Amino acid sequence: KCLVVNVRSDPCLFTFDSHDWLPYAIREYSSIQHVVENQHQSGIDLQDMEVKCREDVISIVKAKRESVFYFYDDITFFENQPIARKATAPDYLLVGEEIYNGAIVGKHGIRPSLKT
């Protein structure tokens, strides 16, 4: 038997890139250096924040009639940034619970691997 505990305290979204899901911390729009904090330190609150952010990202992409959202791998020097990732539906943006539950059952996420 094993026990899997998620000790993350910062909300993030996961995007698919070639062979794996990559985590992106949710940042304050007005201050990109600051991660959005989970004030209540509850896993349920954290998941709610991630789901809300995912919905916001998908809404922005649809409103712009685009298929991608822009993510930053480097927020120090901003070299070769931002990076476009497909974000038209929840299948392209997973939340922590979906990733970690998938890892428990031996998958790269609950949803099937995406092909880019």
N, CA, C and O atoms as CSV, one atom per row, in Angstrom:
chain,resi,resn,atom,element,x,y,z
A,1,LYS,N,N,0.837,-1.178,0.000
A,1,LYS,CA,C,0.000,0.000,0.000
A,1,LYS,C,C,0.878,1.237,0.000
A,1,LYS,O,O,2.021,1.218,0.457
A,2,CYS,N,N,0.314,2.306,-0.522
A,2,CYS,CA,C,1.041,3.574,-0.495
A,2,CYS,C,C,0.065,4.709,-0.221
A,2,CYS,O,O,-1.139,4.592,-0.455
A,3,LEU,N,N,0.602,5.778,0.266
A,3,LEU,CA,C,-0.180,6.975,0.544
A,3,LEU,C,C,0.406,8.101,-0.292
A,3,LEU,O,O,1.603,8.380,-0.222
A,4,VAL,N,N,-0.441,8.744,-1.082
A,4,VAL,CA,C,0.009,9.854,-1.912
A,4,VAL,C,C,-0.601,11.128,-1.356
A,4,VAL,O,O,-1.819,11.238,-1.215
A,5,VAL,N,N,0.258,12.093,-1.042
A,5,VAL,CA,C,-0.197,13.350,-0.457
A,5,VAL,C,C,0.261,14.499,-1.349
A,5,VAL,O,O,1.439,14.598,-1.691
A,6,ASN,N,N,-0.662,15.349,-1.715
A,6,ASN,CA,C,-0.331,16.532,-2.504
A,6,ASN,C,C,0.027,17.647,-1.535
A,6,ASN,O,O,-0.831,18.118,-0.788
A,7,VAL,N,N,1.278,18.073,-1.538
A,7,VAL,CA,C,1.728,19.101,-0.601
A,7,VAL,C,C,1.841,20.480,-1.252
A,7,VAL,O,O,2.345,21.422,-0.640
A,8,ARG,N,N,1.372,20.590,-2.489
A,8,ARG,CA,C,1.412,21.889,-3.156
A,8,ARG,C,C,0.512,22.875,-2.423
A,8,ARG,O,O,-0.545,22.502,-1.913
A,9,SER,N,N,0.929,24.114,-2.374
A,9,SER,CA,C,0.080,25.145,-1.776
A,9,SER,C,C,-0.240,26.247,-2.772
A,9,SER,O,O,-1.044,27.132,-2.480
A,10,ASP,N,N,0.382,26.203,-3.950
A,10,ASP,CA,C,0.129,27.210,-4.974
A,10,ASP,C,C,-0.713,26.610,-6.090
A,10,ASP,O,O,-0.453,25.490,-6.530
A,11,PRO,N,N,-1.717,27.342,-6.547
A,11,PRO,CA,C,-2.531,26.829,-7.650
A,11,PRO,C,C,-1.743,26.852,-8.959
A,11,PRO,O,O,-0.947,27.761,-9.194
A,12,CYS,N,N,-1.966,25.858,-9.800
A,12,CYS,CA,C,-1.320,25.858,-11.111
A,12,CYS,C,C,-2.173,25.098,-12.117
A,12,CYS,O,O,-3.048,24.312,-11.754
A,13,LEU,N,N,-1.896,25.353,-13.382
A,13,LEU,CA,C,-2.521,24.633,-14.482
A,13,LEU,C,C,-1.437,23.827,-15.180
A,13,LEU,O,O,-0.267,24.209,-15.173
A,14,PHE,N,N,-1.826,22.722,-15.775
A,14,PHE,CA,C,-0.889,21.870,-16.494
A,14,PHE,C,C,-1.251,21.889,-17.969
A,14,PHE,O,O,-2.410,21.692,-18.334
A,15,THR,N,N,-0.251,22.128,-18.822
A,15,THR,CA,C,-0.460,22.108,-20.265
A,15,THR,C,C,0.378,20.987,-20.860
A,15,THR,O,O,1.413,20.605,-20.314
A,16,PHE,N,N,-0.085,20.471,-21.983
A,16,PHE,CA,C,0.589,19.334,-22.606
A,16,PHE,C,C,1.629,19.809,-23.604
A,16,PHE,O,O,1.370,20.698,-24.415
A,17,ASP,N,N,2.813,19.204,-23.535
A,17,ASP,CA,C,3.885,19.537,-24.472
A,17,ASP,C,C,4.583,18.261,-24.912
A,17,ASP,O,O,5.312,17.657,-24.126
A,18,SER,N,N,4.383,17.859,-26.094
A,18,SER,CA,C,4.959,16.688,-26.760
A,18,SER,C,C,4.748,15.365,-26.017
A,18,SER,O,O,4.082,14.481,-26.556
A,19,HIS,N,N,5.278,15.193,-24.820
A,19,HIS,CA,C,5.150,13.894,-24.153
A,19,HIS,C,C,4.708,13.972,-22.696
A,19,HIS,O,O,4.572,12.939,-22.041
A,20,ASP,N,N,4.483,15.163,-22.184
A,20,ASP,CA,C,4.196,15.262,-20.755
A,20,ASP,C,C,3.380,16.514,-20.456
A,20,ASP,O,O,3.260,17.413,-21.289
A,21,TRP,N,N,2.830,16.550,-19.263
A,21,TRP,CA,C,2.087,17.713,-18.783
A,21,TRP,C,C,3.044,18.609,-18.003
A,21,TRP,O,O,3.749,18.145,-17.107
A,22,LEU,N,N,3.063,19.892,-18.349
A,22,LEU,CA,C,3.957,20.855,-17.701
A,22,LEU,C,C,3.167,21.757,-16.760
A,22,LEU,O,O,2.118,22.272,-17.148
A,23,PRO,N,N,3.648,21.966,-15.521
A,23,PRO,CA,C,2.932,22.829,-14.576
A,23,PRO,C,C,3.273,24.302,-14.792
A,23,PRO,O,O,4.421,24.660,-15.057
A,24,TYR,N,N,2.260,25.137,-14.672
A,24,TYR,CA,C,2.447,26.588,-14.714
A,24,TYR,C,C,1.732,27.187,-13.512
A,24,TYR,O,O,0.518,27.040,-13.369
A,25,ALA,N,N,2.482,27.862,-12.650
A,25,ALA,CA,C,1.892,28.509,-11.476
A,25,ALA,C,C,1.028,29.677,-11.938
A,25,ALA,O,O,1.374,30.383,-12.885
A,26,ILE,N,N,-0.078,29.867,-11.272
A,26,ILE,CA,C,-0.977,30.973,-11.593
A,26,ILE,C,C,-0.434,32.221,-10.908
A,26,ILE,O,O,-0.253,32.246,-9.691
A,27,ARG,N,N,-0.177,33.246,-11.700
A,27,ARG,CA,C,0.461,34.475,-11.214
A,27,ARG,C,C,-0.518,35.637,-11.188
A,27,ARG,O,O,-1.534,35.636,-11.884
A,28,GLU,N,N,-0.188,36.627,-10.368
A,28,GLU,CA,C,-0.961,37.870,-10.329
A,28,GLU,C,C,-0.751,38.611,-11.647
A,28,GLU,O,O,0.390,38.779,-12.077
A,29,TYR,N,N,-1.822,39.055,-12.294
A,29,TYR,CA,C,-1.710,39.754,-13.575
A,29,TYR,C,C,-0.924,41.046,-13.435
A,29,TYR,O,O,-0.096,41.370,-14.287
A,30,SER,N,N,-1.179,41.776,-12.376
A,30,SER,CA,C,-0.524,43.075,-12.187
A,30,SER,C,C,0.914,42.951,-11.677
A,30,SER,O,O,1.677,43.916,-11.736
A,31,SER,N,N,1.285,41.776,-11.179
A,31,SER,CA,C,2.637,41.565,-10.657
A,31,SER,C,C,3.044,40.119,-10.928
A,31,SER,O,O,2.855,39.238,-10.090
A,32,ILE,N,N,3.603,39.895,-12.108
A,32,ILE,CA,C,3.893,38.533,-12.560
A,32,ILE,C,C,4.853,37.775,-11.640
A,32,ILE,O,O,4.902,36.546,-11.682
A,33,GLN,N,N,5.604,38.482,-10.824
A,33,GLN,CA,C,6.547,37.829,-9.914
A,33,GLN,C,C,5.850,37.167,-8.725
A,33,GLN,O,O,6.469,36.375,-8.015
A,34,HIS,N,N,4.577,37.477,-8.499
A,34,HIS,CA,C,3.862,36.945,-7.338
A,34,HIS,C,C,2.879,35.848,-7.738
A,34,HIS,O,O,2.004,36.052,-8.580
A,35,VAL,N,N,3.041,34.694,-7.123
A,35,VAL,CA,C,2.135,33.573,-7.342
A,35,VAL,C,C,0.840,33.859,-6.596
A,35,VAL,O,O,0.863,34.367,-5.475
A,36,VAL,N,N,-0.296,33.529,-7.223
A,36,VAL,CA,C,-1.578,33.651,-6.534
A,36,VAL,C,C,-1.536,32.687,-5.358
A,36,VAL,O,O,-1.218,31.510,-5.526
A,37,GLU,N,N,-1.853,33.179,-4.181
A,37,GLU,CA,C,-1.760,32.348,-2.985
A,37,GLU,C,C,-3.097,31.740,-2.621
A,37,GLU,O,O,-4.154,32.328,-2.853
A,38,ASN,N,N,-3.032,30.560,-2.052
A,38,ASN,CA,C,-4.207,29.883,-1.533
A,38,ASN,C,C,-4.343,30.313,-0.074
A,38,ASN,O,O,-3.764,29.697,0.820
A,39,GLN,N,N,-5.102,31.358,0.152
A,39,GLN,CA,C,-5.205,31.957,1.484
A,39,GLN,C,C,-5.736,30.997,2.551
A,39,GLN,O,O,-5.335,31.081,3.712
A,40,HIS,N,N,-6.615,30.105,2.174
A,40,HIS,CA,C,-7.252,29.234,3.166
A,40,HIS,C,C,-6.496,27.924,3.374
A,40,HIS,O,O,-6.828,27.157,4.278
A,41,GLN,N,N,-5.486,27.660,2.549
A,41,GLN,CA,C,-4.671,26.452,2.667
A,41,GLN,C,C,-5.507,25.176,2.681
A,41,GLN,O,O,-5.227,24.247,3.440
A,42,SER,N,N,-6.515,25.141,1.852
A,42,SER,CA,C,-7.367,23.964,1.739
A,42,SER,C,C,-7.228,23.397,0.335
A,42,SER,O,O,-7.230,24.147,-0.641
A,43,GLY,N,N,-7.108,22.092,0.227
A,43,GLY,CA,C,-7.027,21.458,-1.084
A,43,GLY,C,C,-8.245,21.729,-1.933
A,43,GLY,O,O,-8.144,21.848,-3.154
A,44,ILE,N,N,-9.409,21.828,-1.290
A,44,ILE,CA,C,-10.644,22.117,-2.023
A,44,ILE,C,C,-10.589,23.527,-2.586
A,44,ILE,O,O,-10.947,23.746,-3.743
A,45,ASP,N,N,-10.142,24.491,-1.778
A,45,ASP,CA,C,-10.014,25.869,-2.252
A,45,ASP,C,C,-9.009,25.953,-3.392
A,45,ASP,O,O,-9.231,26.669,-4.369
A,46,LEU,N,N,-7.920,25.234,-3.271
A,46,LEU,CA,C,-6.886,25.223,-4.296
A,46,LEU,C,C,-7.457,24.705,-5.612
A,46,LEU,O,O,-7.236,25.299,-6.667
A,47,GLN,N,N,-8.179,23.616,-5.548
A,47,GLN,CA,C,-8.784,23.052,-6.752
A,47,GLN,C,C,-9.790,24.029,-7.354
A,47,GLN,O,O,-9.831,24.194,-8.573
A,48,ASP,N,N,-10.595,24.673,-6.523
A,48,ASP,CA,C,-11.564,25.656,-7.022
A,48,ASP,C,C,-10.868,26.807,-7.741
A,48,ASP,O,O,-11.341,27.272,-8.778
A,49,MET,N,N,-9.748,27.265,-7.193
A,49,MET,CA,C,-8.982,28.343,-7.831
A,49,MET,C,C,-8.459,27.896,-9.189
A,49,MET,O,O,-8.507,28.654,-10.159
A,50,GLU,N,N,-7.963,26.671,-9.259
A,50,GLU,CA,C,-7.429,26.153,-10.517
A,50,GLU,C,C,-8.529,26.005,-11.564
A,50,GLU,O,O,-8.338,26.374,-12.723
A,51,VAL,N,N,-9.669,25.473,-11.164
A,51,VAL,CA,C,-10.787,25.301,-12.099
A,51,VAL,C,C,-11.273,26.657,-12.593
A,51,VAL,O,O,-11.552,26.817,-13.781
A,52,LYS,N,N,-11.377,27.631,-11.698
A,52,LYS,CA,C,-11.811,28.982,-12.087
A,52,LYS,C,C,-10.822,29.603,-13.070
A,52,LYS,O,O,-11.231,30.210,-14.060
A,53,CYS,N,N,-9.548,29.458,-12.811
A,53,CYS,CA,C,-8.524,29.998,-13.706
A,53,CYS,C,C,-8.603,29.317,-15.071
A,53,CYS,O,O,-8.503,29.979,-16.104
A,54,ARG,N,N,-8.781,28.002,-15.074
A,54,ARG,CA,C,-8.908,27.277,-16.346
A,54,ARG,C,C,-10.095,27.804,-17.139
A,54,ARG,O,O,-9.984,28.026,-18.345
A,55,GLU,N,N,-11.225,28.005,-16.477
A,55,GLU,CA,C,-12.405,28.549,-17.156
A,55,GLU,C,C,-12.121,29.937,-17.715
A,55,GLU,O,O,-12.534,30.257,-18.829
A,56,ASP,N,N,-11.417,30.763,-16.943
A,56,ASP,CA,C,-11.062,32.113,-17.402
A,56,ASP,C,C,-10.169,32.061,-18.637
A,56,ASP,O,O,-10.387,32.806,-19.593
A,57,VAL,N,N,-9.172,31.192,-18.621
A,57,VAL,CA,C,-8.254,31.070,-19.761
A,57,VAL,C,C,-9.022,30.647,-21.011
A,57,VAL,O,O,-8.844,31.237,-22.077
A,58,ILE,N,N,-9.863,29.644,-20.887
A,58,ILE,CA,C,-10.632,29.164,-22.041
A,58,ILE,C,C,-11.565,30.256,-22.552
A,58,ILE,O,O,-11.729,30.412,-23.762
A,59,SER,N,N,-12.178,31.013,-21.642
A,59,SER,CA,C,-13.055,32.124,-22.049
A,59,SER,C,C,-12.284,33.192,-22.817
A,59,SER,O,O,-12.774,33.716,-23.818
A,60,ILE,N,N,-11.086,33.513,-22.353
A,60,ILE,CA,C,-10.253,34.516,-23.032
A,60,ILE,C,C,-9.889,34.034,-24.433
A,60,ILE,O,O,-9.976,34.794,-25.397
A,61,VAL,N,N,-9.485,32.781,-24.543
A,61,VAL,CA,C,-9.105,32.216,-25.843
A,61,VAL,C,C,-10.290,32.261,-26.804
A,61,VAL,O,O,-10.138,32.642,-27.965
A,62,LYS,N,N,-11.465,31.872,-26.322
A,62,LYS,CA,C,-12.659,31.884,-27.176
A,62,LYS,C,C,-13.055,33.299,-27.558
A,62,LYS,O,O,-13.438,33.546,-28.702
A,63,ALA,N,N,-12.967,34.235,-26.614
A,63,ALA,CA,C,-13.330,35.629,-26.896
A,63,ALA,C,C,-12.430,36.228,-27.975
A,63,ALA,O,O,-12.874,37.049,-28.777
A,64,LYS,N,N,-11.177,35.817,-27.989
A,64,LYS,CA,C,-10.229,36.320,-28.993
A,64,LYS,C,C,-10.290,35.522,-30.295
A,64,LYS,O,O,-9.597,35.837,-31.262
A,65,ARG,N,N,-11.130,34.487,-30.305
A,65,ARG,CA,C,-11.257,33.600,-31.464
A,65,ARG,C,C,-9.907,33.011,-31.863
A,65,ARG,O,O,-9.551,32.946,-33.039
A,66,GLU,N,N,-9.191,32.596,-30.864
A,66,GLU,CA,C,-7.891,31.963,-31.062
A,66,GLU,C,C,-7.960,30.533,-30.538
A,66,GLU,O,O,-8.996,30.101,-30.031
A,67,SER,N,N,-6.874,29.812,-30.659
A,67,SER,CA,C,-6.834,28.444,-30.139
A,67,SER,C,C,-5.721,28.254,-29.114
A,67,SER,O,O,-5.559,27.166,-28.563
A,68,VAL,N,N,-4.948,29.323,-28.858
A,68,VAL,CA,C,-3.820,29.201,-27.931
A,68,VAL,C,C,-3.878,30.267,-26.842
A,68,VAL,O,O,-4.509,31.313,-26.990
A,69,PHE,N,N,-3.194,29.958,-25.746
A,69,PHE,CA,C,-2.988,30.903,-24.659
A,69,PHE,C,C,-1.479,30.952,-24.457
A,69,PHE,O,O,-0.778,29.987,-24.760
A,70,TYR,N,N,-0.985,32.057,-23.951
A,70,TYR,CA,C,0.464,32.229,-23.844
A,70,TYR,C,C,0.939,32.035,-22.409
A,70,TYR,O,O,0.421,32.646,-21.475
A,71,PHE,N,N,1.939,31.168,-22.259
A,71,PHE,CA,C,2.514,30.822,-20.969
A,71,PHE,C,C,3.982,31.229,-20.951
A,71,PHE,O,O,4.633,31.312,-21.992
A,72,TYR,N,N,4.487,31.481,-19.754
A,72,TYR,CA,C,5.882,31.901,-19.590
A,72,TYR,C,C,6.670,30.840,-18.835
A,72,TYR,O,O,6.297,30.441,-17.732
A,73,ASP,N,N,7.771,30.385,-19.446
A,73,ASP,CA,C,8.691,29.471,-18.764
A,73,ASP,C,C,9.752,30.251,-18.000
A,73,ASP,O,O,10.282,29.769,-16.999
A,74,ASP,N,N,10.059,31.442,-18.467
A,74,ASP,CA,C,11.126,32.258,-17.880
A,74,ASP,C,C,10.574,33.641,-17.552
A,74,ASP,O,O,10.349,34.452,-18.450
A,75,ILE,N,N,10.359,33.907,-16.276
A,75,ILE,CA,C,9.846,35.231,-15.892
A,75,ILE,C,C,10.939,36.108,-15.292
A,75,ILE,O,O,10.656,37.154,-14.708
A,76,THR,N,N,12.173,35.680,-15.439
A,76,THR,CA,C,13.296,36.490,-14.981
A,76,THR,C,C,13.854,37.324,-16.126
A,76,THR,O,O,13.988,38.542,-16.010
A,77,PHE,N,N,14.177,36.663,-17.226
A,77,PHE,CA,C,14.769,37.359,-18.370
A,77,PHE,C,C,13.821,37.442,-19.567
A,77,PHE,O,O,14.062,38.210,-20.498
A,78,PHE,N,N,12.750,36.659,-19.543
A,78,PHE,CA,C,11.737,36.638,-20.603
A,78,PHE,C,C,12.318,36.300,-21.973
A,78,PHE,O,O,11.816,36.768,-22.994
A,79,GLU,N,N,13.372,35.489,-21.996
A,79,GLU,CA,C,13.969,35.086,-23.265
A,79,GLU,C,C,13.079,34.055,-23.951
A,79,GLU,O,O,12.634,33.090,-23.330
A,80,ASN,N,N,12.828,34.272,-25.232
A,80,ASN,CA,C,11.993,33.378,-26.049
A,80,ASN,C,C,10.612,33.162,-25.433
A,80,ASN,O,O,10.066,32.059,-25.486
A,81,GLN,N,N,10.065,34.196,-24.862
A,81,GLN,CA,C,8.774,34.099,-24.184
A,81,GLN,C,C,7.767,35.036,-24.834
A,81,GLN,O,O,8.196,36.005,-25.460
A,82,PRO,N,N,6.511,34.828,-24.735
A,82,PRO,CA,C,5.820,33.687,-24.127
A,82,PRO,C,C,5.762,32.497,-25.088
A,82,PRO,O,O,6.157,32.588,-26.251
A,83,ILE,N,N,5.260,31.387,-24.564
A,83,ILE,CA,C,5.126,30.160,-25.341
A,83,ILE,C,C,3.640,29.884,-25.535
A,83,ILE,O,O,2.872,29.859,-24.573
A,84,ALA,N,N,3.244,29.679,-26.784
A,84,ALA,CA,C,1.838,29.409,-27.094
A,84,ALA,C,C,1.526,27.937,-26.828
A,84,ALA,O,O,2.252,27.044,-27.265
A,85,ARG,N,N,0.434,27.702,-26.103
A,85,ARG,CA,C,-0.039,26.343,-25.841
A,85,ARG,C,C,-1.529,26.296,-26.174
A,85,ARG,O,O,-2.271,27.236,-25.888
A,86,LYS,N,N,-1.948,25.207,-26.773
A,86,LYS,CA,C,-3.351,25.040,-27.125
A,86,LYS,C,C,-4.196,25.068,-25.853
A,86,LYS,O,O,-3.861,24.427,-24.857
A,87,ALA,N,N,-5.297,25.822,-25.902
A,87,ALA,CA,C,-6.129,25.978,-24.698
A,87,ALA,C,C,-7.581,26.251,-25.064
A,87,ALA,O,O,-8.178,27.206,-24.570
A,88,THR,N,N,-8.145,25.422,-25.921
A,88,THR,CA,C,-9.517,25.650,-26.364
A,88,THR,C,C,-10.561,24.912,-25.539
A,88,THR,O,O,-11.755,25.187,-25.655
A,89,ALA,N,N,-10.117,23.975,-24.706
A,89,ALA,CA,C,-11.051,23.166,-23.919
A,89,ALA,C,C,-10.337,22.645,-22.671
A,89,ALA,O,O,-9.107,22.661,-22.610
A,90,PRO,N,N,-11.101,22.183,-21.676
A,90,PRO,CA,C,-10.481,21.659,-20.458
A,90,PRO,C,C,-9.505,20.507,-20.707
A,90,PRO,O,O,-8.614,20.270,-19.891
A,91,ASP,N,N,-9.659,19.794,-21.814
A,91,ASP,CA,C,-8.731,18.701,-22.118
A,91,ASP,C,C,-7.302,19.177,-22.311
A,91,ASP,O,O,-6.365,18.389,-22.184
A,92,TYR,N,N,-7.122,20.453,-22.614
A,92,TYR,CA,C,-5.784,21.001,-22.850
A,92,TYR,C,C,-5.190,21.676,-21.615
A,92,TYR,O,O,-4.008,22.022,-21.607
A,93,LEU,N,N,-5.990,21.862,-20.587
A,93,LEU,CA,C,-5.535,22.503,-19.346
A,93,LEU,C,C,-6.031,21.673,-18.170
A,93,LEU,O,O,-7.210,21.732,-17.821
A,94,LEU,N,N,-5.159,20.919,-17.573
A,94,LEU,CA,C,-5.571,20.105,-16.432
A,94,LEU,C,C,-5.263,20.822,-15.130
A,94,LEU,O,O,-4.362,21.659,-15.063
A,95,VAL,N,N,-6.021,20.485,-14.100
A,95,VAL,CA,C,-5.770,21.008,-12.759
A,95,VAL,C,C,-5.027,19.928,-11.972
A,95,VAL,O,O,-4.957,18.774,-12.394
A,96,GLY,N,N,-4.482,20.313,-10.838
A,96,GLY,CA,C,-3.664,19.407,-10.046
A,96,GLY,C,C,-4.309,18.073,-9.734
A,96,GLY,O,O,-3.669,17.031,-9.873
A,97,GLU,N,N,-5.558,18.085,-9.317
A,97,GLU,CA,C,-6.221,16.838,-8.946
A,97,GLU,C,C,-6.268,15.861,-10.120
A,97,GLU,O,O,-6.092,14.657,-9.934
A,98,GLU,N,N,-6.505,16.375,-11.319
A,98,GLU,CA,C,-6.557,15.505,-12.495
A,98,GLU,C,C,-5.194,14.880,-12.783
A,98,GLU,O,O,-5.108,13.704,-13.136
A,99,ILE,N,N,-4.146,15.656,-12.633
A,99,ILE,CA,C,-2.791,15.145,-12.860
A,99,ILE,C,C,-2.416,14.115,-11.800
A,99,ILE,O,O,-1.941,13.029,-12.132
A,100,TYR,N,N,-2.626,14.447,-10.529
A,100,TYR,CA,C,-2.192,13.562,-9.450
A,100,TYR,C,C,-3.041,12.303,-9.358
A,100,TYR,O,O,-2.514,11.235,-9.046
A,101,ASN,N,N,-4.334,12.397,-9.618
A,101,ASN,CA,C,-5.156,11.191,-9.639
A,101,ASN,C,C,-4.725,10.282,-10.777
A,101,ASN,O,O,-4.710,9.060,-10.627
A,102,GLY,N,N,-4.376,10.870,-11.911
A,102,GLY,CA,C,-3.882,10.079,-13.032
A,102,GLY,C,C,-2.574,9.388,-12.702
A,102,GLY,O,O,-2.353,8.251,-13.117
A,103,ALA,N,N,-1.700,10.061,-11.958
A,103,ALA,CA,C,-0.412,9.471,-11.577
A,103,ALA,C,C,-0.609,8.271,-10.658
A,103,ALA,O,O,0.145,7.301,-10.720
A,104,ILE,N,N,-1.617,8.343,-9.814
A,104,ILE,CA,C,-1.881,7.241,-8.888
A,104,ILE,C,C,-2.253,5.978,-9.650
A,104,ILE,O,O,-1.853,4.879,-9.268
A,105,VAL,N,N,-3.018,6.132,-10.727
A,105,VAL,CA,C,-3.432,4.965,-11.505
A,105,VAL,C,C,-2.484,4.686,-12.662
A,105,VAL,O,O,-2.765,3.829,-13.500
A,106,GLY,N,N,-1.362,5.402,-12.716
A,106,GLY,CA,C,-0.326,5.098,-13.688
A,106,GLY,C,C,-0.479,5.732,-15.044
A,106,GLY,O,O,0.035,5.205,-16.031
A,107,LYS,N,N,-1.177,6.858,-15.121
A,107,LYS,CA,C,-1.336,7.553,-16.393
A,107,LYS,C,C,-0.685,8.921,-16.285
A,107,LYS,O,O,-0.317,9.353,-15.193
A,108,HIS,N,N,-0.540,9.611,-17.426
A,108,HIS,CA,C,0.016,10.969,-17.427
A,108,HIS,C,C,-1.074,11.998,-17.199
A,108,HIS,O,O,-0.894,13.164,-17.552
A,109,GLY,N,N,-2.158,11.617,-16.640
A,109,GLY,CA,C,-3.291,12.499,-16.426
A,109,GLY,C,C,-4.544,11.672,-16.635
A,109,GLY,O,O,-4.484,10.610,-17.254
A,110,ILE,N,N,-5.647,12.125,-16.146
A,110,ILE,CA,C,-6.887,11.377,-16.296
A,110,ILE,C,C,-7.290,11.312,-17.759
A,110,ILE,O,O,-7.726,10.268,-18.246
A,111,ARG,N,N,-7.146,12.411,-18.447
A,111,ARG,CA,C,-7.511,12.441,-19.853
A,111,ARG,C,C,-6.410,11.771,-20.670
A,111,ARG,O,O,-5.257,11.727,-20.241
A,112,PRO,N,N,-6.760,11.254,-21.840
A,112,PRO,CA,C,-5.723,10.608,-22.653
A,112,PRO,C,C,-4.654,11.596,-23.084
A,112,PRO,O,O,-4.897,12.801,-23.140
A,113,SER,N,N,-3.482,11.088,-23.385
A,113,SER,CA,C,-2.399,11.946,-23.859
A,113,SER,C,C,-2.838,12.660,-25.123
A,113,SER,O,O,-3.472,12.071,-25.998
A,114,LEU,N,N,-2.495,13.926,-25.204
A,114,LEU,CA,C,-2.854,14.722,-26.365
A,114,LEU,C,C,-1.738,14.676,-27.384
A,114,LEU,O,O,-0.566,14.543,-27.033
A,115,LYS,N,N,-2.102,14.786,-28.628
A,115,LYS,CA,C,-1.103,14.878,-29.700
A,115,LYS,C,C,-1.094,16.301,-30.192
A,115,LYS,O,O,-2.140,16.860,-30.522
A,116,THR,N,N,0.100,16.897,-30.243
A,116,THR,CA,C,0.204,18.285,-30.689
A,116,THR,C,C,0.502,18.342,-32.157
A,116,THR,O,O,0.626,19.430,-32.720
